[in-house]
């Protein structure tokens, strides 16, 4: 899944969006539909990851001084119960297509030792993943089988469903995702990425980028790099380290759907970031009010629906954006 996401009657598929004639552009735009938020969430609500089919989204909300876990099945809000350990922060990070969630519980209560413990959550129950005493663990990605990739201290571990934990690599970077066939992608120093095979295959190094962290979605890794003219572009690599293509995105990549369309931003003069979709037929600049934030988790579905957050009254709120035409 990516660590990284119901359609409206007026929703159109991406092929129609990209092919829409320029004359109709003023009558069509992305329209925001708010996602429900947990009760008492008067401050920020964050999204953190989504399932491969975009039917589930994991996130969390600030309620008072604590963090409550939440996930959305399409547009229906479902909350995680409080941690049975008493930890006051429940932080889901990723979810698979059937609603199995991974993340961590963080205890910051006064008078209690700070602890961080990885979990797998399913059918209303927490399963806390094997963690050594005095070590912090964090579930970061989950695949359809329910296998969890995450960190134990500074090391990369796999917690397979129904099996013993497994050390994959020492001193690794941020986990970006895990595939159903056991490939774990991590961000690596120098704006690059590594792909580890939990079944013993070779480790793959994605070439060094120019700036900004790597992004994984739909079994592709996106790295910013410079072309021969010195321009910043975004290269797409498969998990064998082979470059698929390069696009003039150059700023931020949010996600890729199964048809190969990528949502990202590029920079115009004045350093303005412009949201756009890139497909085999070219680039389509997006129109929406408000635009999704560029600094938080976002994705694009196969139906070209955007998933992300926006700022309202100084707070961050989750939403979907549907393509609509008047």
C-alpha positions as CSV (number, residue, x, y, z in Angstrom):
1,X,0.0,0.0,0.0
2,X,1.0,3.6,-0.3
3,X,1.9,5.4,2.8
4,X,1.8,7.0,1.7
5,X,-7.3,6.9,-1.0
6,X,-17.9,6.8,-4.1
7,X,-18.1,8.9,-6.9
8,X,-20.6,11.6,-7.7
9,X,-23.0,11.3,-10.7
10,X,-21.1,14.1,-12.6
11,X,-17.7,12.4,-12.1
12,X,-15.9,11.7,-15.4
13,X,-13.0,9.4,-16.0
14,X,-9.6,10.8,-16.6
15,X,-9.5,10.1,-20.3
16,X,-12.5,12.5,-20.7
17,X,-10.8,15.0,-18.4
18,X,-7.6,15.1,-20.3
19,X,-9.3,15.2,-23.7
20,X,-11.8,17.9,-22.7
21,X,-11.6,20.8,-25.2
22,X,-10.1,24.0,-24.0
23,X,-13.3,25.9,-24.7
24,X,-15.0,24.0,-21.9
25,X,-12.3,24.5,-19.3
26,X,-14.0,27.5,-17.7
27,X,-17.1,25.4,-17.0
28,X,-15.3,22.5,-15.4
29,X,-13.2,22.2,-12.3
30,X,-12.5,20.1,-9.2
31,X,-15.1,20.5,-6.5
32,X,-14.3,19.8,-2.9
33,X,-16.3,17.4,-0.8
34,X,-15.4,17.4,2.9
35,X,-14.7,14.2,4.7
36,X,-16.3,13.9,8.1
37,X,-14.0,14.4,11.1
38,X,-13.9,12.9,14.6
39,X,-16.0,14.5,17.3
40,X,-14.1,17.1,19.2
41,X,-11.5,17.6,16.4
42,X,-11.3,21.4,16.7
43,X,-7.8,21.5,15.4
44,X,-5.9,19.6,12.6
45,X,-7.0,16.4,11.0
46,X,-4.3,14.7,9.0
47,X,-4.2,12.0,6.3
48,X,-1.3,9.6,6.3
49,X,-1.8,6.8,3.9
50,X,-4.3,4.9,1.7
51,X,-5.2,1.5,0.3
52,X,-4.1,0.4,-3.2
53,X,-7.7,0.7,-4.5
54,X,-8.2,4.1,-2.8
55,X,-11.2,2.8,-0.9
56,X,-9.6,3.3,2.5
57,X,-7.7,6.3,4.0
58,X,-5.9,6.3,7.3
59,X,-5.5,9.5,9.4
60,X,-5.6,11.0,12.8
61,X,-7.1,14.0,14.5
62,X,-6.0,16.3,17.3
63,X,-8.6,16.3,20.1
64,X,-7.5,18.4,23.0
65,X,-4.0,17.4,23.9
66,X,-4.3,13.9,22.5
67,X,-4.4,12.2,19.0
68,X,-7.3,9.9,18.0
69,X,-7.0,7.4,15.2
70,X,-9.4,7.5,12.3
71,X,-9.9,5.9,8.9
72,X,-12.4,6.5,6.1
73,X,-14.1,3.8,4.1
74,X,-14.8,5.8,1.0
75,X,-16.4,8.8,2.7
76,X,-17.6,7.1,5.9
77,X,-15.6,7.9,9.0
78,X,-14.6,5.0,11.3
79,X,-12.6,5.7,14.5
80,X,-10.1,3.5,16.2
81,X,-10.8,2.9,19.9
82,X,-8.4,4.2,22.5
83,X,-5.3,2.2,23.0
84,X,-5.7,-0.7,25.5
85,X,-2.2,0.3,26.8
86,X,-3.5,3.7,27.9
87,X,-1.3,5.6,25.5
88,X,-2.9,8.9,24.7
89,X,-2.0,9.1,21.0
90,X,-3.2,6.6,18.4
91,X,-1.6,7.3,15.0
92,X,-2.7,5.2,12.0
93,X,-0.2,5.4,9.1
94,X,-1.4,3.0,6.4
95,X,-4.4,0.8,5.6
96,X,-5.1,-2.0,3.1
97,X,-8.1,-2.7,0.8
98,X,-9.9,-4.6,3.6
99,X,-9.4,-2.0,6.3
100,X,-6.5,-3.6,8.2
101,X,-4.5,-0.7,9.6
102,X,-0.9,-0.3,10.9
103,X,0.6,2.6,12.8
104,X,1.8,3.2,16.4
105,X,0.5,4.3,19.7
106,X,2.5,7.0,21.4
107,X,2.3,7.6,25.2
108,X,3.1,11.2,26.3
109,X,1.1,11.3,29.5
110,X,2.5,13.2,32.4
111,X,4.3,10.9,34.8
112,X,4.5,8.0,32.3
113,X,7.6,6.9,30.3
114,X,7.4,7.9,26.6
115,X,6.7,4.8,24.6
116,X,6.1,4.2,20.9
117,X,4.7,0.8,19.9
118,X,3.7,-0.5,16.4
119,X,0.4,-2.2,15.9
120,X,-1.8,-4.0,13.4
121,X,-5.5,-3.2,13.9
122,X,-8.3,-5.4,12.5
123,X,-12.0,-6.0,13.3
124,X,-12.0,-3.7,16.3
125,X,-8.9,-5.1,18.0
126,X,-5.2,-4.1,18.3
127,X,-2.4,-6.5,17.8
128,X,0.8,-5.0,19.2
129,X,3.8,-6.0,17.2
130,X,6.8,-7.7,18.8
131,X,9.1,-4.9,20.1
132,X,12.1,-5.2,22.4
133,X,11.9,-3.5,25.8
134,X,13.1,0.1,25.7
135,X,12.9,0.3,21.9
136,X,10.5,2.3,19.8
137,X,8.7,0.6,17.0
138,X,6.4,2.1,14.3
139,X,4.3,0.3,11.6
140,X,4.7,2.3,8.4
141,X,3.2,0.3,5.6
142,X,0.9,-2.7,5.1
143,X,0.1,-4.9,2.1
144,X,-3.1,-6.8,1.2
145,X,-1.9,-9.9,3.2
146,X,-1.6,-7.8,6.3
147,X,2.2,-7.9,6.4
148,X,3.6,-4.8,8.1
149,X,6.8,-3.0,7.2
150,X,8.2,-0.5,9.7
151,X,11.0,0.5,12.0
152,X,12.3,-1.0,15.2
153,X,14.7,1.6,16.6
154,X,16.5,2.7,13.4
155,X,16.3,-0.7,11.6
156,X,13.8,-1.9,9.0
157,X,11.7,-4.8,10.0
158,X,8.9,-6.9,8.6
159,X,6.1,-8.2,10.8
160,X,4.4,-10.8,8.6
161,X,0.9,-11.9,9.5
162,X,1.1,-15.1,11.4
163,X,4.9,-15.2,11.5
164,X,7.9,-14.0,13.5
165,X,9.3,-10.5,12.9
166,X,12.3,-10.3,10.5
167,X,15.1,-7.8,10.3
168,X,15.4,-6.6,6.7
169,X,18.2,-3.9,7.0
170,X,19.9,-1.8,9.6
171,X,19.8,2.0,9.8
172,X,17.3,2.6,7.0
173,X,15.3,5.6,6.0
174,X,11.6,6.3,6.0
175,X,9.4,3.4,4.8
176,X,7.4,4.4,1.7
177,X,5.5,1.3,1.1
178,X,5.3,-2.5,0.8
179,X,4.0,-4.5,-2.2
180,X,1.9,-7.7,-2.1
181,X,4.9,-9.7,-3.3
182,X,7.2,-8.5,-0.5
183,X,9.1,-5.5,-1.9
184,X,9.7,-2.7,0.7
185,X,10.6,0.7,-0.6
186,X,12.4,3.2,1.7
187,X,13.7,6.7,1.2
188,X,17.5,6.8,1.3
189,X,20.1,9.6,1.8
190,X,20.8,11.8,-1.2
191,X,17.2,12.1,-2.3
192,X,17.0,8.5,-3.6
193,X,15.4,5.3,-2.6
194,X,16.1,1.6,-1.9
195,X,14.0,-1.4,-2.7
196,X,14.4,-4.4,-0.4
197,X,13.1,-7.9,-1.2
198,X,11.9,-9.7,2.0
199,X,12.1,-13.0,0.1
200,X,15.9,-12.7,-0.3
201,X,16.1,-11.1,-3.7
202,X,18.7,-8.4,-4.5
203,X,18.4,-4.9,-3.0
204,X,17.8,-2.3,-5.7
205,X,19.1,1.3,-5.6
206,X,17.0,3.9,-7.3
207,X,19.3,6.6,-8.7
208,X,20.1,9.7,-6.8
209,X,17.7,12.6,-7.2
210,X,18.2,16.4,-7.0
211,X,16.0,17.5,-4.1
212,X,12.9,16.4,-2.3
213,X,12.0,13.0,-0.9
214,X,11.1,10.0,-3.0
215,X,7.4,9.0,-3.4
216,X,6.0,5.5,-4.0
217,X,2.6,4.7,-5.5
218,X,1.2,1.9,-7.6
219,X,4.6,0.1,-7.6
220,X,6.4,3.1,-9.0
221,X,9.0,5.3,-7.4
222,X,9.2,9.0,-8.3
223,X,12.5,10.9,-7.9
224,X,13.2,14.5,-8.8
225,X,16.2,14.9,-11.1
226,X,17.8,17.3,-13.6
227,X,17.7,16.7,-17.3
228,X,20.4,17.5,-19.8
229,X,19.3,21.1,-20.0
230,X,19.6,21.5,-16.2
231,X,15.8,21.6,-15.7
232,X,14.2,19.8,-12.7
233,X,12.0,16.9,-13.8
234,X,10.4,14.0,-12.1
235,X,11.5,10.5,-13.1
236,X,9.4,7.4,-12.6
237,X,11.2,4.1,-11.9
238,X,9.9,0.6,-11.5
239,X,10.9,-1.5,-8.5
240,X,13.8,-3.0,-10.5
241,X,15.4,0.4,-10.8
242,X,14.5,0.8,-14.5
243,X,13.4,4.3,-15.5
244,X,9.9,4.3,-17.0
245,X,9.6,7.9,-18.1
246,X,10.5,11.4,-17.1
247,X,8.0,14.3,-16.8
248,X,8.4,18.1,-16.4
249,X,6.8,18.0,-13.0
250,X,9.8,19.2,-11.1
251,X,8.2,20.2,-7.8
252,X,6.0,17.6,-6.1
253,X,4.5,14.3,-7.0
254,X,1.4,13.2,-5.0
255,X,0.3,9.9,-6.7
256,X,-0.2,7.8,-9.7
257,X,-3.3,5.8,-10.7
258,X,-3.5,2.5,-12.4
259,X,-3.8,4.1,-15.9
260,X,-0.4,5.8,-15.4
261,X,-1.8,9.3,-14.8
262,X,0.3,11.3,-12.3
263,X,-0.9,14.2,-10.1
264,X,1.8,16.6,-9.1
265,X,2.8,20.3,-9.3
266,X,5.2,22.3,-11.4
267,X,6.6,25.7,-10.8
268,X,5.7,28.8,-12.9
269,X,7.6,32.1,-12.8
270,X,7.4,33.6,-9.4
271,X,7.8,30.2,-7.8
272,X,4.1,29.5,-8.0
273,X,3.2,25.8,-7.7
274,X,0.6,24.8,-10.2
275,X,-1.4,21.5,-9.7
276,X,-1.6,19.4,-12.8
277,X,-2.3,15.9,-14.2
278,X,0.2,14.3,-16.6
279,X,-1.0,11.5,-18.9
280,X,0.1,10.0,-22.2
281,X,-1.7,12.8,-23.9
282,X,0.0,15.6,-22.1
283,X,-0.6,17.9,-19.1
284,X,-3.9,19.3,-17.8
285,X,-3.7,22.1,-15.3
286,X,-6.2,21.8,-12.4
287,X,-8.8,24.3,-11.3
288,X,-10.2,24.1,-7.7
289,X,-11.1,26.3,-4.8
290,X,-9.5,25.6,-2.5
291,X,-6.6,23.7,-3.9
292,X,-5.3,20.7,-1.9
293,X,-2.3,21.4,0.3
294,X,1.1,20.5,-1.2
295,X,2.7,19.6,2.2
296,X,0.4,16.7,3.3
297,X,-0.5,13.2,2.1
298,X,-2.5,13.2,-1.2
299,X,-3.4,10.7,-3.9
300,X,-5.4,10.3,-7.1
301,X,-7.9,7.5,-7.7
302,X,-8.5,5.6,-11.0
303,X,-11.6,7.8,-11.5
304,X,-9.4,10.9,-11.2
305,X,-10.8,11.9,-7.8
306,X,-8.2,13.7,-5.7
307,X,-7.7,13.0,-2.0
308,X,-5.9,15.4,0.3
309,X,-6.3,18.1,2.8
310,X,-6.9,21.9,2.8
311,X,-6.7,24.7,5.2
312,X,-9.8,26.2,6.8
313,X,-9.8,28.7,9.6
314,X,-6.1,28.0,10.2
315,X,-6.9,24.3,10.6
316,X,-6.2,21.3,8.3
317,X,-9.2,19.4,7.1
318,X,-9.5,16.2,4.8
319,X,-11.5,16.1,1.6
320,X,-12.0,14.6,-1.8
321,X,-12.1,16.7,-5.0
322,X,-14.4,15.5,-7.7
323,X,-14.3,16.7,-11.4
324,X,-17.5,18.5,-12.1
325,X,-18.9,20.5,-15.0
326,X,-21.7,23.0,-14.9
